[in-house]
Amino acid sequence: MNKNKHVVPNKNGGWSVKSGGHEIARQRTQKDAIQTANHIAKVDRTEVVIHGRDGKIRDKNSFGNDPFPPKG
């Protein structure tokens, strides 16, 4: 089973992409980390969970089987 990708701040002032509690990528900016996480999540068909500097979830992007897909 594929794990969601989380974009979180790291202790060095940059941003990490984590999956299953393991760091799988490190970027200088949150924007770059989100792009990396989105690319990986598209391949894995999982969700990206974006955290702010305070650790709180601020956004999500789904690239898998969305139980509530947009209508239209």
N, CA, C, O and CB atoms as a CASP TS submission, in Angstrom:
PFRMAT TS
TARGET T0000
AUTHOR 0000-0000-0000
METHOD Language model
MODEL 1
PARENT N/A
ATOM      1  N   MET     1       0.835  -1.182   0.000  1.00  0.00           N
ATOM      2  CA  MET     1       0.000   0.000   0.000  1.00  0.00           C
ATOM      3  C   MET     1       0.880   1.247   0.000  1.00  0.00           C
ATOM      4  O   MET     1       1.824   1.348   0.783  1.00  0.00           O
ATOM      5  CB  MET     1      -0.950  -0.002   1.213  1.00  0.00           C
ATOM      6  N   ASN     2       0.571   2.180  -0.868  1.00  0.00           N
ATOM      7  CA  ASN     2       1.351   3.410  -0.944  1.00  0.00           C
ATOM      8  C   ASN     2       0.929   4.382   0.148  1.00  0.00           C
ATOM      9  O   ASN     2      -0.249   4.468   0.494  1.00  0.00           O
ATOM     10  CB  ASN     2       1.197   4.061  -2.322  1.00  0.00           C
ATOM     11  N   LYS     3       1.881   5.098   0.678  1.00  0.00           N
ATOM     12  CA  LYS     3       1.639   6.046   1.754  1.00  0.00           C
ATOM     13  C   LYS     3       1.478   7.451   1.194  1.00  0.00           C
ATOM     14  O   LYS     3       2.051   7.779   0.154  1.00  0.00           O
ATOM     15  CB  LYS     3       2.780   6.005   2.777  1.00  0.00           C
ATOM     16  N   ASN     4       0.697   8.282   1.881  1.00  0.00           N
ATOM     17  CA  ASN     4       0.570   9.686   1.515  1.00  0.00           C
ATOM     18  C   ASN     4       1.920  10.367   1.649  1.00  0.00           C
ATOM     19  O   ASN     4       2.774   9.942   2.427  1.00  0.00           O
ATOM     20  CB  ASN     4      -0.487  10.393   2.389  1.00  0.00           C
ATOM     21  N   LYS     5       2.099  11.428   0.881  1.00  0.00           N
ATOM     22  CA  LYS     5       3.325  12.214   0.923  1.00  0.00           C
ATOM     23  C   LYS     5       3.037  13.476   1.734  1.00  0.00           C
ATOM     24  O   LYS     5       2.051  14.168   1.480  1.00  0.00           O
ATOM     25  CB  LYS     5       3.837  12.565  -0.524  1.00  0.00           C
ATOM     26  N   HIS     6       3.885  13.773   2.698  1.00  0.00           N
ATOM     27  CA  HIS     6       3.718  14.946   3.554  1.00  0.00           C
ATOM     28  C   HIS     6       4.850  15.929   3.300  1.00  0.00           C
ATOM     29  O   HIS     6       6.022  15.551   3.306  1.00  0.00           O
ATOM     30  CB  HIS     6       3.675  14.539   5.049  1.00  0.00           C
ATOM     31  N   VAL     7       4.497  17.197   3.077  1.00  0.00           N
ATOM     32  CA  VAL     7       5.475  18.275   2.943  1.00  0.00           C
ATOM     33  C   VAL     7       5.536  18.957   4.307  1.00  0.00           C
ATOM     34  O   VAL     7       4.554  19.537   4.769  1.00  0.00           O
ATOM     35  CB  VAL     7       5.087  19.300   1.780  1.00  0.00           C
ATOM     36  N   VAL     8       6.706  18.877   4.943  1.00  0.00           N
ATOM     37  CA  VAL     8       6.862  19.380   6.312  1.00  0.00           C
ATOM     38  C   VAL     8       8.154  20.183   6.435  1.00  0.00           C
ATOM     39  O   VAL     8       9.110  19.930   5.701  1.00  0.00           O
ATOM     40  CB  VAL     8       6.858  18.213   7.329  1.00  0.00           C
ATOM     41  N   PRO     9       8.193  21.154   7.360  1.00  0.00           N
ATOM     42  CA  PRO     9       9.439  21.883   7.584  1.00  0.00           C
ATOM     43  C   PRO     9      10.474  20.959   8.229  1.00  0.00           C
ATOM     44  O   PRO     9      10.125  20.088   9.026  1.00  0.00           O
ATOM     45  CB  PRO     9       9.192  23.129   8.474  1.00  0.00           C
ATOM     46  N   ASN    10      11.741  21.151   7.882  1.00  0.00           N
ATOM     47  CA  ASN    10      12.777  20.351   8.531  1.00  0.00           C
ATOM     48  C   ASN    10      13.623  21.224   9.450  1.00  0.00           C
ATOM     49  O   ASN    10      13.506  22.450   9.426  1.00  0.00           O
ATOM     50  CB  ASN    10      13.667  19.659   7.481  1.00  0.00           C
ATOM     51  N   LYS    11      14.462  20.607  10.246  1.00  0.00           N
ATOM     52  CA  LYS    11      15.218  21.332  11.271  1.00  0.00           C
ATOM     53  C   LYS    11      16.299  22.243  10.703  1.00  0.00           C
ATOM     54  O   LYS    11      16.853  23.069  11.428  1.00  0.00           O
ATOM     55  CB  LYS    11      15.848  20.355  12.216  1.00  0.00           C
ATOM     56  N   ASN    12      16.605  22.105   9.419  1.00  0.00           N
ATOM     57  CA  ASN    12      17.639  22.931   8.786  1.00  0.00           C
ATOM     58  C   ASN    12      17.068  24.175   8.112  1.00  0.00           C
ATOM     59  O   ASN    12      17.792  24.896   7.425  1.00  0.00           O
ATOM     60  CB  ASN    12      18.402  22.111   7.766  1.00  0.00           C
ATOM     61  N   GLY    13      15.769  24.431   8.303  1.00  0.00           N
ATOM     62  CA  GLY    13      15.151  25.612   7.722  1.00  0.00           C
ATOM     63  C   GLY    13      14.556  25.377   6.346  1.00  0.00           C
ATOM     64  O   GLY    13      13.919  26.272   5.792  1.00  0.00           O
ATOM     65  N   GLY    14      14.748  24.206   5.791  1.00  0.00           N
ATOM     66  CA  GLY    14      14.183  23.867   4.492  1.00  0.00           C
ATOM     67  C   GLY    14      12.911  23.066   4.657  1.00  0.00           C
ATOM     68  O   GLY    14      12.240  23.146   5.686  1.00  0.00           O
ATOM     69  N   TRP    15      12.583  22.290   3.629  1.00  0.00           N
ATOM     70  CA  TRP    15      11.350  21.500   3.617  1.00  0.00           C
ATOM     71  C   TRP    15      11.646  20.073   3.206  1.00  0.00           C
ATOM     72  O   TRP    15      12.491  19.823   2.346  1.00  0.00           O
ATOM     73  CB  TRP    15      10.311  22.120   2.671  1.00  0.00           C
ATOM     74  N   SER    16      10.945  19.144   3.826  1.00  0.00           N
ATOM     75  CA  SER    16      11.115  17.724   3.534  1.00  0.00           C
ATOM     76  C   SER    16       9.815  17.142   2.974  1.00  0.00           C
ATOM     77  O   SER    16       8.716  17.598   3.290  1.00  0.00           O
ATOM     78  CB  SER    16      11.549  16.955   4.803  1.00  0.00           C
ATOM     79  N   VAL    17       9.982  16.124   2.134  1.00  0.00           N
ATOM     80  CA  VAL    17       8.860  15.306   1.686  1.00  0.00           C
ATOM     81  C   VAL    17       9.017  13.982   2.411  1.00  0.00           C
ATOM     82  O   VAL    17      10.048  13.318   2.297  1.00  0.00           O
ATOM     83  CB  VAL    17       8.830  15.125   0.098  1.00  0.00           C
ATOM     84  N   LYS    18       7.987  13.602   3.157  1.00  0.00           N
ATOM     85  CA  LYS    18       8.041  12.364   3.924  1.00  0.00           C
ATOM     86  C   LYS    18       6.926  11.426   3.486  1.00  0.00           C
ATOM     87  O   LYS    18       5.852  11.852   3.061  1.00  0.00           O
ATOM     88  CB  LYS    18       7.940  12.653   5.430  1.00  0.00           C
ATOM     89  N   SER    19       7.214  10.141   3.603  1.00  0.00           N
ATOM     90  CA  SER    19       6.236   9.103   3.299  1.00  0.00           C
ATOM     91  C   SER    19       6.440   7.978   4.301  1.00  0.00           C
ATOM     92  O   SER    19       7.545   7.453   4.433  1.00  0.00           O
ATOM     93  CB  SER    19       6.374   8.588   1.821  1.00  0.00           C
ATOM     94  N   GLY    20       5.390   7.612   4.998  1.00  0.00           N
ATOM     95  CA  GLY    20       5.496   6.555   6.006  1.00  0.00           C
ATOM     96  C   GLY    20       6.478   6.891   7.108  1.00  0.00           C
ATOM     97  O   GLY    20       7.092   5.994   7.687  1.00  0.00           O
ATOM     98  N   GLY    21       6.638   8.185   7.409  1.00  0.00           N
ATOM     99  CA  GLY    21       7.546   8.618   8.464  1.00  0.00           C
ATOM    100  C   GLY    21       8.999   8.747   8.045  1.00  0.00           C
ATOM    101  O   GLY    21       9.847   9.126   8.853  1.00  0.00           O
ATOM    102  N   HIS    22       9.300   8.432   6.776  1.00  0.00           N
ATOM    103  CA  HIS    22      10.681   8.498   6.281  1.00  0.00           C
ATOM    104  C   HIS    22      10.839   9.654   5.307  1.00  0.00           C
ATOM    105  O   HIS    22       9.983   9.880   4.452  1.00  0.00           O
ATOM    106  CB  HIS    22      11.085   7.172   5.601  1.00  0.00           C
ATOM    107  N   GLU    23      11.937  10.381   5.444  1.00  0.00           N
ATOM    108  CA  GLU    23      12.218  11.470   4.504  1.00  0.00           C
ATOM    109  C   GLU    23      12.618  10.874   3.159  1.00  0.00           C
ATOM    110  O   GLU    23      13.534  10.056   3.083  1.00  0.00           O
ATOM    111  CB  GLU    23      13.341  12.410   5.049  1.00  0.00           C
ATOM    112  N   ILE    24      11.923  11.292   2.093  1.00  0.00           N
ATOM    113  CA  ILE    24      12.240  10.772   0.764  1.00  0.00           C
ATOM    114  C   ILE    24      12.800  11.853  -0.155  1.00  0.00           C
ATOM    115  O   ILE    24      13.312  11.549  -1.233  1.00  0.00           O
ATOM    116  CB  ILE    24      11.000  10.155   0.136  1.00  0.00           C
ATOM    117  N   ALA    25      12.702  13.124   0.271  1.00  0.00           N
ATOM    118  CA  ALA    25      13.276  14.226  -0.502  1.00  0.00           C
ATOM    119  C   ALA    25      13.439  15.428   0.417  1.00  0.00           C
ATOM    120  O   ALA    25      12.742  15.555   1.424  1.00  0.00           O
ATOM    121  CB  ALA    25      12.381  14.582  -1.736  1.00  0.00           C
ATOM    122  N   ARG    26      14.370  16.307   0.058  1.00  0.00           N
ATOM    123  CA  ARG    26      14.615  17.530   0.814  1.00  0.00           C
ATOM    124  C   ARG    26      14.788  18.668  -0.180  1.00  0.00           C
ATOM    125  O   ARG    26      15.507  18.534  -1.170  1.00  0.00           O
ATOM    126  CB  ARG    26      15.872  17.391   1.742  1.00  0.00           C
ATOM    127  N   GLN    27      14.123  19.790   0.087  1.00  0.00           N
ATOM    128  CA  GLN    27      14.194  20.956  -0.792  1.00  0.00           C
ATOM    129  C   GLN    27      14.423  22.215   0.041  1.00  0.00           C
ATOM    130  O   GLN    27      14.148  22.235   1.241  1.00  0.00           O
ATOM    131  CB  GLN    27      12.899  21.088  -1.638  1.00  0.00           C
ATOM    132  N   ARG    28      14.932  23.271  -0.612  1.00  0.00           N
ATOM    133  CA  ARG    28      15.162  24.539   0.090  1.00  0.00           C
ATOM    134  C   ARG    28      13.868  25.289   0.357  1.00  0.00           C
ATOM    135  O   ARG    28      13.723  25.928   1.399  1.00  0.00           O
ATOM    136  CB  ARG    28      16.101  25.419  -0.713  1.00  0.00           C
ATOM    137  N   THR    29      12.913  25.215  -0.590  1.00  0.00           N
ATOM    138  CA  THR    29      11.675  25.975  -0.439  1.00  0.00           C
ATOM    139  C   THR    29      10.472  25.042  -0.358  1.00  0.00           C
ATOM    140  O   THR    29      10.515  23.905  -0.828  1.00  0.00           O
ATOM    141  CB  THR    29      11.504  26.960  -1.602  1.00  0.00           C
ATOM    142  N   GLN    30       9.405  25.544   0.246  1.00  0.00           N
ATOM    143  CA  GLN    30       8.176  24.770   0.323  1.00  0.00           C
ATOM    144  C   GLN    30       7.616  24.538  -1.078  1.00  0.00           C
ATOM    145  O   GLN    30       7.112  23.456  -1.377  1.00  0.00           O
ATOM    146  CB  GLN    30       7.138  25.486   1.212  1.00  0.00           C
ATOM    147  N   LYS    31       7.704  25.548  -1.930  1.00  0.00           N
ATOM    148  CA  LYS    31       7.206  25.428  -3.305  1.00  0.00           C
ATOM    149  C   LYS    31       7.882  24.260  -4.022  1.00  0.00           C
ATOM    150  O   LYS    31       7.210  23.459  -4.672  1.00  0.00           O
ATOM    151  CB  LYS    31       7.443  26.740  -4.085  1.00  0.00           C
ATOM    152  N   ASP    32       9.198  24.161  -3.908  1.00  0.00           N
ATOM    153  CA  ASP    32       9.933  23.061  -4.551  1.00  0.00           C
ATOM    154  C   ASP    32       9.555  21.713  -3.942  1.00  0.00           C
ATOM    155  O   ASP    32       9.436  20.716  -4.654  1.00  0.00           O
ATOM    156  CB  ASP    32      11.451  23.284  -4.426  1.00  0.00           C
ATOM    157  N   ALA    33       9.366  21.685  -2.617  1.00  0.00           N
ATOM    158  CA  ALA    33       8.985  20.435  -1.946  1.00  0.00           C
ATOM    159  C   ALA    33       7.593  19.990  -2.399  1.00  0.00           C
ATOM    160  O   ALA    33       7.354  18.797  -2.588  1.00  0.00           O
ATOM    161  CB  ALA    33       9.017  20.611  -0.406  1.00  0.00           C
ATOM    162  N   ILE    34       6.680  20.942  -2.571  1.00  0.00           N
ATOM    163  CA  ILE    34       5.334  20.608  -3.040  1.00  0.00           C
ATOM    164  C   ILE    34       5.393  20.049  -4.455  1.00  0.00           C
ATOM    165  O   ILE    34       4.717  19.065  -4.756  1.00  0.00           O
ATOM    166  CB  ILE    34       4.415  21.847  -2.991  1.00  0.00           C
ATOM    167  N   GLN    35       6.188  20.658  -5.328  1.00  0.00           N
ATOM    168  CA  GLN    35       6.333  20.156  -6.700  1.00  0.00           C
ATOM    169  C   GLN    35       6.883  18.732  -6.700  1.00  0.00           C
ATOM    170  O   GLN    35       6.404  17.875  -7.444  1.00  0.00           O
ATOM    171  CB  GLN    35       7.256  21.080  -7.521  1.00  0.00           C
ATOM    172  N   THR    36       7.884  18.485  -5.870  1.00  0.00           N
ATOM    173  CA  THR    36       8.470  17.149  -5.767  1.00  0.00           C
ATOM    174  C   THR    36       7.442  16.146  -5.251  1.00  0.00           C
ATOM    175  O   THR    36       7.297  15.056  -5.804  1.00  0.00           O
ATOM    176  CB  THR    36       9.702  17.170  -4.845  1.00  0.00           C
ATOM    177  N   ALA    37       6.729  16.523  -4.185  1.00  0.00           N
ATOM    178  CA  ALA    37       5.716  15.634  -3.605  1.00  0.00           C
ATOM    179  C   ALA    37       4.601  15.347  -4.606  1.00  0.00           C
ATOM    180  O   ALA    37       4.140  14.210  -4.709  1.00  0.00           O
ATOM    181  CB  ALA    37       5.128  16.252  -2.327  1.00  0.00           C
ATOM    182  N   ASN    38       4.163  16.368  -5.346  1.00  0.00           N
ATOM    183  CA  ASN    38       3.114  16.172  -6.347  1.00  0.00           C
ATOM    184  C   ASN    38       3.556  15.192  -7.421  1.00  0.00           C
ATOM    185  O   ASN    38       2.780  14.327  -7.827  1.00  0.00           O
ATOM    186  CB  ASN    38       2.728  17.504  -6.985  1.00  0.00           C
ATOM    187  N   HIS    39       4.784  15.315  -7.883  1.00  0.00           N
ATOM    188  CA  HIS    39       5.312  14.409  -8.912  1.00  0.00           C
ATOM    189  C   HIS    39       5.324  12.963  -8.398  1.00  0.00           C
ATOM    190  O   HIS    39       4.878  12.050  -9.092  1.00  0.00           O
ATOM    191  CB  HIS    39       6.744  14.841  -9.337  1.00  0.00           C
ATOM    192  N   ILE    40       5.830  12.767  -7.195  1.00  0.00           N
ATOM    193  CA  ILE    40       5.905  11.422  -6.616  1.00  0.00           C
ATOM    194  C   ILE    40       4.494  10.868  -6.393  1.00  0.00           C
ATOM    195  O   ILE    40       4.233   9.699  -6.677  1.00  0.00           O
ATOM    196  CB  ILE    40       6.699  11.442  -5.278  1.00  0.00           C
ATOM    197  N   ALA    41       3.592  11.702  -5.887  1.00  0.00           N
ATOM    198  CA  ALA    41       2.226  11.260  -5.596  1.00  0.00           C
ATOM    199  C   ALA    41       1.464  10.893  -6.868  1.00  0.00           C
ATOM    200  O   ALA    41       0.644   9.975  -6.853  1.00  0.00           O
ATOM    201  CB  ALA    41       1.473  12.349  -4.840  1.00  0.00           C
ATOM    202  N   LYS    42       1.726  11.599  -7.966  1.00  0.00           N
ATOM    203  CA  LYS    42       1.079  11.249  -9.236  1.00  0.00           C
ATOM    204  C   LYS    42       1.490   9.853  -9.676  1.00  0.00           C
ATOM    205  O   LYS    42       0.656   9.065 -10.121  1.00  0.00           O
ATOM    206  CB  LYS    42       1.432  12.276 -10.330  1.00  0.00           C
ATOM    207  N   VAL    43       2.774   9.549  -9.552  1.00  0.00           N
ATOM    208  CA  VAL    43       3.279   8.233  -9.932  1.00  0.00           C
ATOM    209  C   VAL    43       2.705   7.158  -9.003  1.00  0.00           C
ATOM    210  O   VAL    43       2.283   6.096  -9.460  1.00  0.00           O
ATOM    211  CB  VAL    43       4.826   8.214  -9.893  1.00  0.00           C
ATOM    212  N   ASP    44       2.692   7.443  -7.695  1.00  0.00           N
ATOM    213  CA  ASP    44       2.224   6.473  -6.695  1.00  0.00           C
ATOM    214  C   ASP    44       0.704   6.458  -6.532  1.00  0.00           C
ATOM    215  O   ASP    44       0.156   5.569  -5.879  1.00  0.00           O
ATOM    216  CB  ASP    44       2.863   6.772  -5.361  1.00  0.00           C
ATOM    217  N   ARG    45       0.024   7.444  -7.126  1.00  0.00           N
ATOM    218  CA  ARG    45      -1.437   7.587  -7.003  1.00  0.00           C
ATOM    219  C   ARG    45      -1.852   7.706  -5.532  1.00  0.00           C
ATOM    220  O   ARG    45      -2.708   6.969  -5.042  1.00  0.00           O
ATOM    221  CB  ARG    45      -2.157   6.381  -7.661  1.00  0.00           C
ATOM    222  N   THR    46      -1.213   8.662  -4.846  1.00  0.00           N
ATOM    223  CA  THR    46      -1.488   8.907  -3.434  1.00  0.00           C
ATOM    224  C   THR    46      -1.860  10.373  -3.234  1.00  0.00           C
ATOM    225  O   THR    46      -2.081  11.104  -4.200  1.00  0.00           O
ATOM    226  CB  THR    46      -0.265   8.528  -2.556  1.00  0.00           C
ATOM    227  N   GLU    47      -1.926  10.790  -1.989  1.00  0.00           N
ATOM    228  CA  GLU    47      -2.297  12.153  -1.640  1.00  0.00           C
ATOM    229  C   GLU    47      -1.090  12.911  -1.092  1.00  0.00           C
ATOM    230  O   GLU    47      -0.216  12.335  -0.444  1.00  0.00           O
ATOM    231  CB  GLU    47      -3.441  12.154  -0.614  1.00  0.00           C
ATOM    232  N   VAL    48      -1.061  14.226  -1.369  1.00  0.00           N
ATOM    233  CA  VAL    48      -0.041  15.111  -0.802  1.00  0.00           C
ATOM    234  C   VAL    48      -0.700  15.917   0.302  1.00  0.00           C
ATOM    235  O   VAL    48      -1.749  16.527   0.097  1.00  0.00           O
ATOM    236  CB  VAL    48       0.591  16.051  -1.896  1.00  0.00           C
ATOM    237  N   VAL    49      -0.077  15.917   1.476  1.00  0.00           N
ATOM    238  CA  VAL    49      -0.562  16.682   2.614  1.00  0.00           C
ATOM    239  C   VAL    49       0.484  17.761   2.896  1.00  0.00           C
ATOM    240  O   VAL    49       1.632  17.457   3.220  1.00  0.00           O
ATOM    241  CB  VAL    49      -0.813  15.760   3.880  1.00  0.00           C
ATOM    242  N   ILE    50       0.072  19.025   2.769  1.00  0.00           N
ATOM    243  CA  ILE    50       0.998  20.145   2.915  1.00  0.00           C
ATOM    244  C   ILE    50       0.812  20.775   4.296  1.00  0.00           C
ATOM    245  O   ILE    50      -0.286  21.189   4.670  1.00  0.00           O
ATOM    246  CB  ILE    50       0.777  21.202   1.790  1.00  0.00           C
ATOM    247  N   HIS    51       1.916  20.834   5.039  1.00  0.00           N
ATOM    248  CA  HIS    51       1.920  21.403   6.377  1.00  0.00           C
ATOM    249  C   HIS    51       2.580  22.781   6.338  1.00  0.00           C
ATOM    250  O   HIS    51       3.469  23.028   5.523  1.00  0.00           O
ATOM    251  CB  HIS    51       2.653  20.467   7.374  1.00  0.00           C
ATOM    252  N   GLY    52       2.137  23.677   7.227  1.00  0.00           N
ATOM    253  CA  GLY    52       2.773  24.974   7.378  1.00  0.00           C
ATOM    254  C   GLY    52       3.948  24.875   8.331  1.00  0.00           C
ATOM    255  O   GLY    52       4.233  23.803   8.863  1.00  0.00           O
ATOM    256  N   ARG    53       4.635  25.996   8.549  1.00  0.00           N
ATOM    257  CA  ARG    53       5.771  26.024   9.488  1.00  0.00           C
ATOM    258  C   ARG    53       5.348  25.621  10.898  1.00  0.00           C
ATOM    259  O   ARG    53       6.156  25.105  11.670  1.00  0.00           O
ATOM    260  CB  ARG    53       6.400  27.422   9.519  1.00  0.00           C
ATOM    261  N   ASP    54       4.070  25.860  11.232  1.00  0.00           N
ATOM    262  CA  ASP    54       3.565  25.517  12.567  1.00  0.00           C
ATOM    263  C   ASP    54       3.187  24.041  12.674  1.00  0.00           C
ATOM    264  O   ASP    54       2.780  23.580  13.741  1.00  0.00           O
ATOM    265  CB  ASP    54       2.355  26.383  12.908  1.00  0.00           C
ATOM    266  N   GLY    55       3.320  23.293  11.567  1.00  0.00           N
ATOM    267  CA  GLY    55       3.017  21.870  11.569  1.00  0.00           C
ATOM    268  C   GLY    55       1.575  21.529  11.242  1.00  0.00           C
ATOM    269  O   GLY    55       1.247  20.366  11.011  1.00  0.00           O
ATOM    270  N   LYS    56       0.717  22.533  11.223  1.00  0.00           N
ATOM    271  CA  LYS    56      -0.697  22.298  10.933  1.00  0.00           C
ATOM    272  C   LYS    56      -0.904  22.071   9.431  1.00  0.00           C
ATOM    273  O   LYS    56      -0.215  22.665   8.603  1.00  0.00           O
ATOM    274  CB  LYS    56      -1.556  23.490  11.422  1.00  0.00           C
ATOM    275  N   ILE    57      -1.854  21.211   9.099  1.00  0.00           N
ATOM    276  CA  ILE    57      -2.180  20.946   7.700  1.00  0.00           C
ATOM    277  C   ILE    57      -2.821  22.187   7.111  1.00  0.00           C
ATOM    278  O   ILE    57      -3.757  22.745   7.683  1.00  0.00           O
ATOM    279  CB  ILE    57      -3.121  19.714   7.559  1.00  0.00           C
ATOM    280  N   ARG    58      -2.304  22.622   5.946  1.00  0.00           N
ATOM    281  CA  ARG    58      -2.870  23.800   5.306  1.00  0.00           C
ATOM    282  C   ARG    58      -3.487  23.512   3.953  1.00  0.00           C
ATOM    283  O   ARG    58      -4.231  24.340   3.427  1.00  0.00           O
ATOM    284  CB  ARG    58      -1.823  24.840   5.155  1.00  0.00           C
ATOM    285  N   ASP    59      -3.191  22.343   3.373  1.00  0.00           N
ATOM    286  CA  ASP    59      -3.762  21.996   2.074  1.00  0.00           C
ATOM    287  C   ASP    59      -3.521  20.521   1.781  1.00  0.00           C
ATOM    288  O   ASP    59      -2.661  19.883   2.388  1.00  0.00           O
ATOM    289  CB  ASP    59      -3.160  22.878   0.955  1.00  0.00           C
ATOM    290  N   LYS    60      -4.302  19.991   0.832  1.00  0.00           N
ATOM    291  CA  LYS    60      -4.129  18.604   0.387  1.00  0.00           C
ATOM    292  C   LYS    60      -4.354  18.539  -1.117  1.00  0.00           C
ATOM    293  O   LYS    60      -5.158  19.294  -1.665  1.00  0.00           O
ATOM    294  CB  LYS    60      -5.108  17.641   1.137  1.00  0.00           C
ATOM    295  N   ASN    61      -3.643  17.638  -1.779  1.00  0.00           N
ATOM    296  CA  ASN    61      -3.836  17.354  -3.196  1.00  0.00           C
ATOM    297  C   ASN    61      -3.957  15.850  -3.342  1.00  0.00           C
ATOM    298  O   ASN    61      -3.118  15.107  -2.832  1.00  0.00           O
ATOM    299  CB  ASN    61      -2.662  17.922  -4.072  1.00  0.00           C
ATOM    300  N   SER    62      -4.996  15.393  -4.035  1.00  0.00           N
ATOM    301  CA  SER    62      -5.215  13.964  -4.200  1.00  0.00           C
ATOM    302  C   SER    62      -4.906  13.528  -5.628  1.00  0.00           C
ATOM    303  O   SER    62      -5.381  14.134  -6.588  1.00  0.00           O
ATOM    304  CB  SER    62      -6.652  13.600  -3.834  1.00  0.00           C
ATOM    305  N   PHE    63      -4.112  12.479  -5.757  1.00  0.00           N
ATOM    306  CA  PHE    63      -3.752  11.928  -7.060  1.00  0.00           C
ATOM    307  C   PHE    63      -4.111  10.452  -7.154  1.00  0.00           C
ATOM    308  O   PHE    63      -3.637   9.746  -8.045  1.00  0.00           O
ATOM    309  CB  PHE    63      -2.263  12.122  -7.324  1.00  0.00           C
ATOM    310  N   GLY    64      -4.941   9.992  -6.240  1.00  0.00           N
ATOM    311  CA  GLY    64      -5.313   8.578  -6.222  1.00  0.00           C
ATOM    312  C   GLY    64      -6.798   8.402  -6.393  1.00  0.00           C
ATOM    313  O   GLY    64      -7.461   9.159  -7.101  1.00  0.00           O
ATOM    314  N   ASN    65      -7.299   7.398  -5.736  1.00  0.00           N
ATOM    315  CA  ASN    65      -8.731   7.115  -5.775  1.00  0.00           C
ATOM    316  C   ASN    65      -9.442   8.025  -4.787  1.00  0.00           C
ATOM    317  O   ASN    65      -9.587   7.689  -3.612  1.00  0.00           O
ATOM    318  CB  ASN    65      -9.019   5.622  -5.455  1.00  0.00           C
ATOM    319  N   ASP    66      -9.879   9.170  -5.267  1.00  0.00           N
ATOM    320  CA  ASP    66     -10.556  10.150  -4.428  1.00  0.00           C
ATOM    321  C   ASP    66     -11.991   9.696  -4.167  1.00  0.00           C
ATOM    322  O   ASP    66     -12.769   9.568  -5.112  1.00  0.00           O
ATOM    323  CB  ASP    66     -10.537  11.550  -5.092  1.00  0.00           C
ATOM    324  N   PRO    67     -12.364   9.446  -2.894  1.00  0.00           N
ATOM    325  CA  PRO    67     -13.723   8.996  -2.607  1.00  0.00           C
ATOM    326  C   PRO    67     -14.772  10.086  -2.886  1.00  0.00           C
ATOM    327  O   PRO    67     -15.957   9.778  -3.012  1.00  0.00           O
ATOM    328  CB  PRO    67     -13.820   8.547  -1.156  1.00  0.00           C
ATOM    329  N   PHE    68     -14.352  11.343  -2.982  1.00  0.00           N
ATOM    330  CA  PHE    68     -15.254  12.462  -3.259  1.00  0.00           C
ATOM    331  C   PHE    68     -14.708  13.296  -4.412  1.00  0.00           C
ATOM    332  O   PHE    68     -14.322  14.446  -4.204  1.00  0.00           O
ATOM    333  CB  PHE    68     -15.443  13.340  -1.999  1.00  0.00           C
ATOM    334  N   PRO    69     -14.667  12.743  -5.628  1.00  0.00           N
ATOM    335  CA  PRO    69     -14.108  13.498  -6.741  1.00  0.00           C
ATOM    336  C   PRO    69     -14.963  14.725  -7.064  1.00  0.00           C
ATOM    337  O   PRO    69     -16.163  14.735  -6.792  1.00  0.00           O
ATOM    338  CB  PRO    69     -13.982  12.603  -7.974  1.00  0.00           C
ATOM    339  N   PRO    70     -14.342  15.768  -7.649  1.00  0.00           N
ATOM    340  CA  PRO    70     -15.111  16.962  -7.994  1.00  0.00           C
ATOM    341  C   PRO    70     -16.174  16.638  -9.045  1.00  0.00           C
ATOM    342  O   PRO    70     -15.959  15.820  -9.940  1.00  0.00           O
ATOM    343  CB  PRO    70     -14.177  18.071  -8.507  1.00  0.00           C
ATOM    344  N   LYS    71     -17.314  17.294  -8.916  1.00  0.00           N
ATOM    345  CA  LYS    71     -18.385  17.099  -9.886  1.00  0.00           C
ATOM    346  C   LYS    71     -18.224  18.108 -11.015  1.00  0.00           C
ATOM    347  O   LYS    71     -17.767  19.231 -10.801  1.00  0.00           O
ATOM    348  CB  LYS    71     -19.779  17.239  -9.215  1.00  0.00           C
ATOM    349  N   GLY    72     -18.595  17.706 -12.185  1.00  0.00           N
ATOM    350  CA  GLY    72     -18.525  18.685 -13.260  1.00  0.00           C
ATOM    351  C   GLY    72     -18.243  18.074 -14.509  1.00  0.00           C
ATOM    352  O   GLY    72     -18.149  18.762 -15.525  1.00  0.00           O
TER
END
